[in-house]
Amino acid sequence: MPTLQDVAKLAGVSSATVSRTFNNPELVDFATRSKVTAAIRKSGYTRNETARSLATRSSRTVGILTDTFVSNYFAPILEGASKLLGQYGYYATVAATEHNLSDAESTDSQIRAWRSLIDRQVESIIMLAFMESADLAHLAKEFPKSIVIGTSIDADQHQCITFDHYIGGRLAAEHLLKNGHHNIVMITGPTHKQDSVQRGQGFIDKLKEHDIQLGINQIFIGDYTFQGGRNAMRKIIESGQNPTAVFAQNDDMALGVASECYNAGIAVPKDTSIVGFDNSNLSTVMSPPLTTIDQPLMLMSRAAATLALNISYGRAHQTPLENPQTHFIPTLIERDSVANIRT
């Protein structure tokens, strides 16, 4: 079985350099890292991670807690966080709760998934804001080495990566108003989610400033899924409202709205305009491409990963990385799913 010394000999470097490449790759220049990596691959050398973790009392892993793997919200967060962690010799391990359970079952599932990460001795946990803020705050208090993406909680504000969902809702309303839309409906996310509440409130407040008030029959409850968007749009069509525009509070639902419009022979944007939220990969593949509110999920996840690394570095008395940006502001990405109907 090849040894670390074998790798060093193949790469033409010292054993200390090979060890540093494993443990602190950011301290090794790119050319040297490349030689060591090639030697590792050629020799077939593998480390005993369990023994190393016991010796260093560091698992070099960061947990990511989410509610579903299939959401287009989750993919860029996992990609951004895992890539940054990998640059510093750390790894991401993911746990997901069961989706669409009753409140009691959902809480149990969340706690089980969260504890499974702790049992794996992760250095810290990045939690997506899919549960109520009070529950997130409780978990963060019990495990202070936690970072929350997407919302602010009472405990340890510096460990939250926040986004102004309220401003995002206002931007969506402003864009529809600018294009002459007054007959508008909104499809919300789950009512217990803070981001959904804030997006909806921003949207409603902006419309009110222009003397437009959404009635209860113009607000439909969704669940942030493609099927949820289809179901909500079907109800809108069956209600006979014929809105000129639909604001769907995420891109998954916006695509579901577009799909149901297609099935019903409703042309987008000629008959009905659509605005989404998140600027996910879906927004560019929809036909027509979707106008949406950009939430920079890749940047937010990298910021969370940086905080996670600093938690680990603090435990190991290492110099922390530069503090990342922790609050992000939305922008509107204008594409082709909104028609200008001003007369």
MARGUZA-643395 format. One record per residue (C-alpha): x, y, z; residue in three letters. Coordinates in nm, 4 decimals, decimal comma. Example, Ala and Ser with C-alpha at 12.3 -4.5 7.8 and 13.67 -1.06 7.14 Angstrom:
BEGIN
       px       py       pz type
   1,2300  -0,4500   0,7800  Ala
   1,3670  -0,1060   0,7140  Ser
END
This chain:
BEGIN
       px       py       pz type
   0,0000   0,0000   0,0000  Met
   0,1516   0,3374  -0,1040  Pro
   0,2508   0,5772   0,1735  Thr
   0,2605   0,9529   0,2053  Leu
   0,6385   0,9316   0,1590  Gln
   0,5834   0,7508  -0,1739  Asp
   0,3643   1,0384  -0,2909  Val
   0,6298   1,2909  -0,1848  Ala
   0,8992   1,1052  -0,3792  Lys
   0,6848   1,0865  -0,6945  Leu
   0,5973   1,4569  -0,6732  Ala
   0,9527   1,5620  -0,5946  Gly
   0,8509   1,7439  -0,2779  Val
   0,8809   1,6895   0,0958  Ser
   0,6387   1,4806   0,2998  Ser
   0,5477   1,8007   0,4852  Ala
   0,4387   1,9599   0,1553  Thr
   0,2164   1,6610   0,0748  Val
   0,0631   1,6813   0,4216  Ser
   0,0092   2,0564   0,3796  Arg
  -0,1574   1,9978   0,0434  Thr
  -0,4066   1,7695   0,2160  Phe
  -0,4651   1,9777   0,5265  Asn
  -0,4157   2,3371   0,4142  Asn
  -0,4254   2,3435   0,0320  Pro
  -0,4741   2,7212   0,0306  Glu
  -0,1152   2,7517   0,1630  Leu
   0,0336   2,5565  -0,1299  Val
   0,0882   2,7205  -0,4677  Asp
  -0,1094   2,5889  -0,7632  Phe
   0,1864   2,4293  -0,9448  Ala
   0,2918   2,2316  -0,6384  Thr
  -0,0664   2,1263  -0,5639  Arg
  -0,0955   2,0002  -0,9210  Ser
   0,2214   1,7886  -0,8884  Lys
   0,1061   1,6416  -0,5579  Val
  -0,2412   1,5691  -0,6938  Thr
  -0,0932   1,3933  -0,9979  Ala
   0,1341   1,1858  -0,7706  Ala
  -0,1583   1,0869  -0,5501  Ile
  -0,3543   0,9743  -0,8540  Arg
  -0,0589   0,7833  -1,0013  Lys
   0,0331   0,6076  -0,6758  Ser
  -0,3237   0,5274  -0,5711  Gly
  -0,2550   0,6657  -0,2240  Tyr
  -0,5570   0,7133   0,0061  Thr
  -0,5701   0,8577   0,3539  Arg
  -0,7300   0,6916   0,6524  Asn
  -0,9755   0,9732   0,7234  Glu
  -1,1146   0,8095   1,0361  Thr
  -0,7722   0,7801   1,1972  Ala
  -0,6817   1,1335   1,0913  Arg
  -1,0036   1,2734   1,2372  Ser
  -0,9377   1,0988   1,5684  Leu
  -0,5834   1,2325   1,5771  Ala
  -0,6722   1,5914   1,4880  Thr
  -1,0198   1,5984   1,6446  Arg
  -1,1393   1,7510   1,3183  Ser
  -1,3686   1,5797   1,0704  Ser
  -1,3052   1,8496   0,8064  Arg
  -1,6698   1,8132   0,7044  Thr
  -1,9502   2,0681   0,7038  Val
  -2,3133   1,9602   0,7175  Gly
  -2,5828   2,1083   0,4945  Ile
  -2,9424   2,0706   0,6123  Leu
  -3,2243   2,1076   0,3603  Thr
  -3,5816   1,9886   0,3160  Asp
  -3,5522   1,8480  -0,0358  Thr
  -3,2908   1,7540  -0,2935  Phe
  -3,5107   1,8249  -0,5963  Val
  -3,5638   2,1999  -0,5513  Ser
  -3,3805   2,4245  -0,7957  Asn
  -3,3068   2,6437  -0,4938  Tyr
  -3,0888   2,3732  -0,3397  Phe
  -2,8605   2,2833  -0,6314  Ala
  -2,6626   2,6117  -0,6569  Pro
  -2,6279   2,6267  -0,2784  Ile
  -2,4766   2,2779  -0,2654  Leu
  -2,2511   2,3528  -0,5627  Glu
  -2,1271   2,6859  -0,4285  Gly
  -2,0637   2,5626  -0,0739  Ala
  -1,9038   2,2298  -0,1677  Ser
  -1,6693   2,3886  -0,4228  Lys
  -1,5403   2,6465  -0,1762  Leu
  -1,5038   2,3920   0,1021  Leu
  -1,3142   2,1645  -0,1341  Gly
  -1,0630   2,4394  -0,2110  Gln
  -0,9629   2,4315   0,1567  Tyr
  -0,9622   2,0547   0,2002  Gly
  -1,3080   2,0290   0,3541  Tyr
  -1,6129   1,8333   0,2405  Tyr
  -1,9887   1,8796   0,2502  Ala
  -2,2256   1,6157   0,3827  Thr
  -2,5978   1,6642   0,3261  Val
  -2,9096   1,5653   0,5169  Ala
  -3,2631   1,6290   0,3960  Ala
  -3,5876   1,6149   0,5882  Thr
  -3,8934   1,4457   0,4472  Glu
  -4,1030   1,6843   0,2386  His
  -4,4773   1,7552   0,2674  Asn
  -4,5397   1,5945   0,6081  Leu
  -4,7780   1,7059   0,8795  Ser
  -4,6445   1,9752   1,1149  Asp
  -4,5602   1,7273   1,3918  Ala
  -4,4047   1,4746   1,1513  Glu
  -4,2100   1,7501   0,9769  Ser
  -4,0618   1,8757   1,3037  Thr
  -3,9531   1,5235   1,3983  Asp
  -3,7990   1,4723   1,0540  Ser
  -3,6108   1,8026   1,0758  Gln
  -3,4647   1,7166   1,4145  Ile
  -3,3651   1,3651   1,3021  Arg
  -3,1858   1,5022   0,9960  Ala
  -3,0148   1,7722   1,2018  Trp
  -2,8982   1,5250   1,4657  Arg
  -2,7700   1,2887   1,1976  Ser
  -2,5252   1,5591   1,0914  Leu
  -2,4109   1,6210   1,4475  Ile
  -2,3630   1,2447   1,4938  Asp
  -2,1276   1,2557   1,1960  Arg
  -1,9173   1,5064   1,3911  Gln
  -1,9435   1,7855   1,1361  Val
  -1,7446   2,1006   1,2080  Glu
  -2,0525   2,3185   1,1514  Ser
  -2,3956   2,3033   0,9881  Ile
  -2,5289   2,5242   0,7087  Ile
  -2,9073   2,5317   0,7428  Met
  -3,1401   2,6441   0,4645  Leu
  -3,4331   2,8531   0,5857  Ala
  -3,7045   2,5983   0,5144  Phe
  -3,8477   2,5853   0,8661  Met
  -3,9876   2,8538   1,0939  Glu
  -3,7386   3,1066   1,2302  Ser
  -3,8110   3,0072   1,5908  Ala
  -3,7201   2,6456   1,5112  Asp
  -3,4021   2,7525   1,3320  Leu
  -3,3065   2,9718   1,6286  Ala
  -3,3639   2,6809   1,8672  His
  -3,1392   2,4488   1,6657  Leu
  -2,8716   2,7178   1,6292  Ala
  -2,8783   2,7802   2,0034  Lys
  -2,8323   2,4100   2,0750  Glu
  -2,5549   2,3803   1,8141  Phe
  -2,3923   2,7276   1,7978  Pro
  -2,1660   2,6243   1,5101  Lys
  -2,4575   2,6765   1,2698  Ser
  -2,5028   2,9107   0,9755  Ile
  -2,8454   2,9952   0,8332  Val
  -2,8963   3,0881   0,4660  Ile
  -3,1913   3,3011   0,3613  Gly
  -3,3236   3,4551   0,6808  Thr
  -3,2248   3,6244   1,0033  Ser
  -3,2738   3,4536   1,3389  Ile
  -3,2485   3,5863   1,6922  Asp
  -2,9374   3,3866   1,7843  Ala
  -2,5963   3,4929   1,6542  Asp
  -2,6867   3,7379   1,3779  Gln
  -2,3321   3,7222   1,2388  His
  -2,3971   3,3579   1,1434  Gln
  -2,6866   3,4384   0,9110  Cys
  -2,6638   3,4925   0,5356  Ile
  -2,9649   3,7111   0,4636  Thr
  -3,1478   3,8277   0,1544  Phe
  -3,4024   4,1094   0,1255  Asp
  -3,7095   3,9159   0,0110  His
  -3,9337   4,2176   0,0803  Tyr
  -3,7466   4,4314  -0,1737  Ile
  -3,7669   4,1412  -0,4185  Gly
  -4,1455   4,1401  -0,3917  Gly
  -4,1557   4,5147  -0,4505  Arg
  -3,9365   4,4821  -0,7596  Leu
  -4,1720   4,2214  -0,9072  Ala
  -4,4741   4,4473  -0,8529  Ala
  -4,2901   4,7521  -0,9850  Glu
  -4,2025   4,5735  -1,3080  His
  -4,5612   4,4627  -1,3695  Leu
  -4,6936   4,8121  -1,2945  Leu
  -4,4373   4,9672  -1,5291  Lys
  -4,5721   4,7435  -1,8048  Asn
  -4,9333   4,8441  -1,7443  Gly
  -5,0594   4,5432  -1,5456  His
  -5,3348   4,5999  -1,2885  His
  -5,5271   4,2714  -1,3050  Asn
  -5,2726   4,0629  -1,1180  Ile
  -5,2715   3,7433  -0,9103  Val
  -5,0017   3,6118  -0,6795  Met
  -4,9035   3,2537  -0,5999  Ile
  -4,7266   3,2413  -0,2644  Thr
  -4,4915   2,9915  -0,1116  Gly
  -4,5841   2,8017   0,2074  Pro
  -4,7410   3,0425   0,4545  Thr
  -4,5107   2,9381   0,7411  His
  -4,1972   3,0398   0,5528  Lys
  -4,0607   3,3830   0,6342  Gln
  -3,9274   3,4378   0,2816  Asp
  -4,2736   3,3797   0,1328  Ser
  -4,4367   3,6190   0,3790  Val
  -4,1790   3,8897   0,3055  Gln
  -4,2002   3,8499  -0,0732  Arg
  -4,5757   3,8696  -0,0581  Gly
  -4,5785   4,1728   0,1697  Gln
  -4,3363   4,3630  -0,0519  Gly
  -4,5473   4,2836  -0,3576  Phe
  -4,8735   4,3867  -0,1888  Ile
  -4,7280   4,7080  -0,0426  Asp
  -4,5953   4,8239  -0,3801  Lys
  -4,9329   4,7633  -0,5459  Leu
  -5,1095   4,9549  -0,2672  Lys
  -4,8910   5,2564  -0,3384  Glu
  -5,0594   5,2599  -0,6804  His
  -5,4106   5,2109  -0,5364  Asp
  -5,4221   4,8442  -0,6364  Ile
  -5,5262   4,6022  -0,3655  Gln
  -5,5106   4,2260  -0,4056  Leu
  -5,8278   4,0617  -0,2839  Gly
  -5,8290   3,7251  -0,1104  Ile
  -5,9431   3,5657  -0,4364  Asn
  -5,6299   3,6986  -0,6078  Gln
  -5,3859   3,5282  -0,3709  Ile
  -5,3270   3,1545  -0,4104  Phe
  -5,1233   2,9407  -0,1719  Ile
  -4,8470   2,7367  -0,3341  Gly
  -4,5662   2,5146  -0,2096  Asp
  -4,2591   2,6205  -0,4123  Tyr
  -4,2895   2,3173  -0,6446  Thr
  -4,3578   2,2850  -1,0164  Phe
  -4,6776   2,0907  -0,9484  Gln
  -4,7842   2,3483  -0,6936  Gly
  -4,7571   2,6176  -0,9622  Gly
  -4,9619   2,4085  -1,2052  Arg
  -5,2310   2,3432  -0,9462  Asn
  -5,2561   2,7096  -0,8503  Ala
  -5,2771   2,8229  -1,2138  Met
  -5,5481   2,5660  -1,2792  Arg
  -5,7515   2,7173  -0,9939  Lys
  -5,6931   3,0650  -1,1338  Ile
  -5,8179   2,9578  -1,4775  Ile
  -6,1191   2,7810  -1,3267  Glu
  -6,2067   3,0948  -1,1280  Ser
  -6,2574   3,2817  -1,4550  Gly
  -6,0431   3,5781  -1,3467  Gln
  -5,8280   3,5991  -1,6634  Asn
  -5,5460   3,8005  -1,5028  Pro
  -5,3021   3,9810  -1,7296  Thr
  -5,0134   3,8858  -1,4993  Ala
  -4,9118   3,6254  -1,2418  Val
  -4,6415   3,6690  -0,9798  Phe
  -4,5156   3,3251  -0,8741  Ala
  -4,2955   3,3433  -0,5667  Gln
  -4,0307   3,1086  -0,7070  Asn
  -3,9173   2,9875  -1,0496  Asp
  -4,0300   2,6271  -0,9961  Asp
  -4,3887   2,7443  -0,9558  Met
  -4,3513   2,9955  -1,2415  Ala
  -4,2602   2,7096  -1,4747  Leu
  -4,5659   2,5199  -1,3498  Gly
  -4,7796   2,8258  -1,4269  Val
  -4,6375   2,8427  -1,7799  Ala
  -4,7017   2,4711  -1,8303  Ser
  -5,0655   2,5027  -1,7247  Glu
  -5,1075   2,8088  -1,9476  Cys
  -4,9784   2,6038  -2,2409  Tyr
  -5,2253   2,3236  -2,1658  Asn
  -5,5111   2,5739  -2,1516  Ala
  -5,4132   2,7524  -2,4738  Gly
  -5,3115   3,0696  -2,2910  Ile
  -5,0181   3,2418  -2,4630  Ala
  -4,7342   3,3754  -2,2490  Val
  -4,6859   3,6701  -2,2409  Pro
  -4,9508   3,7748  -2,4948  Lys
  -5,2445   3,6626  -2,2799  Asp
  -5,0805   3,6303  -1,9382  Thr
  -4,7443   3,7612  -1,8197  Ser
  -4,5386   3,5762  -1,5570  Ile
  -4,2759   3,6937  -1,3078  Val
  -4,0799   3,4388  -1,1038  Gly
  -3,8305   3,4585  -0,8200  Phe
  -3,4750   3,3219  -0,7609  Asp
  -3,3289   3,3387  -1,1148  Asn
  -3,2674   2,9631  -1,1148  Ser
  -3,1443   2,7689  -1,4171  Asn
  -3,5100   2,7050  -1,5016  Leu
  -3,5656   3,0700  -1,5825  Ser
  -3,3533   3,0560  -1,8974  Thr
  -3,4893   2,7265  -2,0345  Val
  -3,8551   2,8237  -2,0068  Met
  -4,0219   2,9357  -2,3272  Ser
  -4,0340   3,2316  -2,3324  Pro
  -3,7393   3,2936  -2,0956  Pro
  -3,8642   3,4004  -1,7543  Leu
  -3,8473   3,7472  -1,6054  Thr
  -3,7476   3,6857  -1,2453  Thr
  -3,5964   3,8292  -0,9293  Ile
  -3,2318   3,7321  -0,8881  Asp
  -3,1296   3,5760  -0,5579  Gln
  -2,7510   3,5156  -0,5837  Pro
  -2,7606   3,1689  -0,4302  Leu
  -2,4090   3,0718  -0,5384  Met
  -2,2589   3,3797  -0,3714  Leu
  -2,4721   3,3299  -0,0612  Met
  -2,3663   2,9675  -0,0268  Ser
  -1,9988   3,0575  -0,0656  Arg
  -2,0416   3,3180   0,2081  Ala
  -2,1979   3,0534   0,4332  Ala
  -1,9135   2,8123   0,3573  Ala
  -1,6615   3,0839   0,4485  Thr
  -1,8313   3,1322   0,7857  Leu
  -1,8257   2,7544   0,8355  Ala
  -1,4536   2,7431   0,7605  Leu
  -1,3900   3,0261   1,0055  Asn
  -1,5725   2,8324   1,2765  Ile
  -1,3428   2,5367   1,2118  Ser
  -1,0332   2,7570   1,1927  Tyr
  -1,1281   2,9177   1,5237  Gly
  -1,1375   2,5780   1,6924  Arg
  -0,7969   2,4937   1,5466  Ala
  -0,6520   2,8401   1,6331  His
  -0,5869   2,9075   1,2653  Gln
  -0,6030   3,2483   1,0981  Thr
  -0,9623   3,2954   0,9755  Pro
  -1,0539   3,3842   0,6197  Leu
  -1,1692   3,7359   0,5405  Glu
  -1,5253   3,7952   0,6621  Asn
  -1,7700   3,7518   0,3720  Pro
  -2,0653   3,9640   0,2672  Gln
  -2,3624   3,8463   0,4730  Thr
  -2,6550   4,0511   0,3358  His
  -2,7652   4,0463  -0,0271  Phe
  -3,0014   4,2715  -0,2241  Ile
  -3,2227   4,1435  -0,5099  Pro
  -3,2225   4,2655  -0,8677  Thr
  -3,4777   4,2120  -1,1414  Leu
  -3,3700   4,0084  -1,4441  Ile
  -3,5862   4,1149  -1,7376  Glu
  -3,6461   3,8555  -2,0061  Arg
  -3,9466   3,7835  -2,2289  Asp
  -4,2295   3,6566  -2,0069  Ser
  -4,3849   3,9984  -1,9371  Val
  -4,5747   4,1913  -2,2054  Ala
  -4,6074   4,5688  -2,2085  Asn
  -4,9818   4,6378  -2,2227  Ile
  -4,9700   5,0114  -2,1561  Arg
  -5,2077   5,2004  -2,3791  Thr
END
